[in-house]
Amino acid sequence: MARRPESQGDVQEKARTKTAKPPLFKVLLHNDDYTTMEFVVHVLESIFDKSPAEAHRVMMHVHNQGVGVCGTYTFEIAETKVDRVHEEAREAGYPLRATLEEE
């Protein structure tokens, strides 16, 4: 029977890999002179799941500042939300524009 060599006190450590968190992206709405405030509130409630009060607050920020943050998401989700904003705005006949920006 073969004997295993005795360990000399060496400790083997497992290499641990850290999983990096995916980068986050802000979805921004941009003010224009044609899209109604009511439609912007609708978009914020339906696409970004904002409460009526929060949707109104964000809409007013966009109206007064020219741009406002709707939410922060992973790239794929942010991109999908931007596409949904453009699709709903186009169907309603508005030029509402949304963009994404890395946080």
C-alpha positions in Angstrom: 0.0 0.0 0.0 1.4 3.4 -1.0 1.6 6.0 1.7 0.7 9.6 1.0 3.3 12.1 1.9 2.6 13.9 5.1 1.6 17.5 4.8 4.1 20.0 6.0 1.5 22.5 7.3 0.9 24.1 3.9 -2.6 25.3 3.4 -4.1 25.3 0.0 -6.4 28.2 -0.6 -9.2 28.3 -3.2 -8.9 31.2 -5.6 -12.1 33.3 -5.2 -13.3 35.2 -8.1 -15.4 38.3 -7.5 -18.4 38.8 -9.7 -18.5 42.3 -11.0 -21.8 44.1 -10.8 -23.1 45.2 -14.2 -22.8 49.0 -14.9 -26.0 51.0 -14.4 -27.5 53.4 -16.8 -29.8 56.4 -16.1 -32.8 56.8 -18.4 -33.3 60.5 -19.1 -36.4 62.2 -20.6 -35.9 65.4 -22.6 -38.3 68.3 -22.7 -39.8 69.5 -26.0 -42.4 72.0 -27.0 -45.0 69.5 -28.2 -45.4 66.6 -25.9 -48.2 67.2 -23.3 -47.5 67.1 -19.6 -50.3 64.5 -19.3 -48.6 62.2 -21.8 -45.3 62.5 -20.0 -47.0 61.6 -16.7 -48.6 58.6 -18.4 -45.2 57.4 -19.7 -43.7 57.8 -16.3 -46.5 55.8 -14.6 -46.8 53.1 -17.3 -43.2 52.5 -18.3 -41.3 53.5 -15.2 -43.8 52.4 -12.6 -43.9 55.8 -10.9 -46.7 56.8 -8.5 -48.9 59.7 -9.8 -47.2 62.1 -7.3 -43.6 60.9 -8.3 -44.5 61.0 -12.0 -45.8 64.6 -11.7 -42.6 65.6 -9.8 -40.3 64.1 -12.5 -42.4 65.6 -15.3 -42.2 69.1 -13.7 -38.4 68.6 -13.3 -38.1 67.7 -17.0 -40.4 70.7 -17.9 -38.4 73.2 -15.8 -34.8 71.8 -16.2 -35.0 70.4 -19.8 -34.1 66.9 -18.8 -34.9 64.5 -15.9 -34.0 61.1 -14.6 -36.7 58.4 -14.9 -34.8 55.6 -13.3 -31.5 53.7 -13.1 -31.2 50.2 -14.7 -28.9 47.7 -16.2 -28.1 48.4 -19.9 -30.6 46.0 -21.4 -33.5 47.2 -19.2 -32.6 50.8 -19.8 -32.4 50.3 -23.5 -35.8 48.6 -23.5 -37.4 51.4 -21.6 -36.0 54.0 -24.0 -37.4 52.0 -26.9 -40.8 51.8 -25.2 -40.9 55.5 -24.6 -40.1 56.2 -28.3 -42.6 53.7 -29.5 -45.5 55.0 -27.3 -44.6 58.6 -28.2 -44.5 57.9 -31.9 -47.9 56.1 -31.7 -49.4 59.1 -29.9 -47.8 61.5 -32.4 -45.4 63.1 -29.9 -41.6 63.8 -30.4 -40.8 62.8 -26.8 -37.2 61.7 -26.6 -35.5 59.5 -24.0 -31.8 58.7 -23.8 -29.6 56.6 -21.5 -26.4 57.6 -19.8 -23.9 55.5 -17.8 -24.1 56.3 -14.1 
